[in-house]
């Protein structure tokens, strides 16, 4: 990837390793809307702090009259999304100790080898 402002000396590009998940909010929103349309749930529970989900949640609540509870995985000083809390039927914060206890151990091993969850988890 090229530098925005290349250094006077050295390479003009940098190798970038970015392990950010992309598209999961769109996939979740799409599934929520399809499941609401199909009548596949009585109440949805979403674990997220992503305000991009506010509009699909609002649609499910208004158009399909289904409750949507948003559980906020907030800890370490992070605040719950204002927009999600406004559209959710309920929006409790998950106890950080419960969230930590529910995660996979590190390291983990599968058929390919040993791997670790991100440090920030």
C-alpha positions in Angstrom: 0.0 0.0 0.0 1.5 3.4 -0.9 2.3 5.9 1.9 0.1 9.0 2.0 3.3 11.0 2.3 6.3 8.8 1.2 9.5 9.2 3.2 12.4 11.0 1.7 14.4 7.7 1.7 13.4 4.1 1.7 10.4 2.3 0.1 7.4 4.2 -1.1 5.1 1.5 0.0 4.4 -0.3 3.2 3.2 -3.9 3.8 -0.1 -3.7 5.7 -1.5 -6.5 7.8 -5.1 -5.7 8.9 -7.2 -8.4 10.4 -10.4 -6.4 10.8 -13.5 -8.4 10.0 -15.5 -6.8 7.2 -19.2 -7.3 6.3 -20.3 -8.9 9.5 -22.7 -6.0 10.3 -24.3 -6.2 6.9 -24.7 -10.0 7.2 -26.2 -9.7 10.6 -28.6 -6.9 9.5 -29.6 -8.9 6.4 -30.3 -12.0 8.4 -32.2 -10.1 11.1 -34.5 -8.5 8.4 -35.0 -11.8 6.5 -35.8 -13.7 9.7 -38.2 -11.0 10.8 -39.9 -11.1 7.3 -40.2 -14.9 7.5 -41.5 -14.8 11.1 -38.7 -17.0 12.3 -38.3 -15.5 15.7 -40.4 -14.0 18.5 -37.6 -11.9 19.9 -34.1 -11.2 18.6 -31.0 -10.8 20.8 -28.0 -9.1 19.3 -24.6 -8.8 21.0 -23.0 -5.7 19.5 -22.0 -2.1 20.0 -22.1 -1.3 16.3 -24.4 1.7 15.6 -24.7 0.6 11.9 -27.3 -1.9 13.2 -29.6 0.8 14.5 -31.7 1.2 11.3 -32.3 -2.6 10.7 -33.3 -3.0 14.4 -35.7 0.0 14.1 -37.3 -1.6 11.0 -37.7 -4.9 12.7 -39.3 -3.3 15.7 -41.6 -0.9 13.8 -42.5 -2.9 10.6 -42.6 -6.4 12.1 -43.5 -5.5 15.7 -40.7 -7.8 17.0 -38.7 -6.9 20.1 -34.9 -6.7 19.6 -32.7 -6.8 22.7 -29.1 -5.4 22.2 -26.6 -6.7 24.7 -23.6 -4.4 24.9 -20.2 -6.1 25.2 -18.7 -2.9 26.7 -15.8 -2.9 29.1 -12.6 -1.0 29.6 -14.3 2.4 29.6 -16.2 1.9 26.3 -19.7 3.4 26.3 -22.8 1.7 24.8 -23.9 3.1 21.4 -26.5 5.8 22.0 -28.2 5.0 18.7 -28.6 1.3 19.4 -29.9 2.0 22.9 -32.6 4.3 21.5 -33.9 1.7 19.0 -33.5 -1.5 21.1 -36.4 -2.9 23.1 -33.9 -3.3 26.0 -30.1 -2.7 26.1 -28.3 -4.1 29.1 -24.5 -4.1 29.3 -22.9 -7.5 29.6 -20.9 -7.9 32.8 -17.2 -7.9 31.6 -16.4 -10.9 33.8 -19.2 -12.9 32.2 -18.0 -11.9 28.7 -14.4 -13.0 29.5 -15.6 -16.3 31.0 -17.6 -17.1 27.8 -14.6 -16.8 25.4 -12.5 -19.5 24.0 -9.1 -20.2 25.7 -5.9 -19.0 24.2 -4.0 -20.6 22.6 -6.3 -23.0 20.7 -5.3 -25.9 18.4 -7.0 -27.3 15.3 -6.0 -29.6 12.5 -3.8 -26.8 11.0 -2.0 -25.9 14.2 -1.9 -23.5 17.1 -3.7 -20.1 16.9 -4.5 -17.2 19.3 -7.4 -14.9 19.7 -6.7 -11.2 19.3 -5.0 -9.6 22.3 -7.8 -7.0 22.6 -10.4 -9.7 23.2 
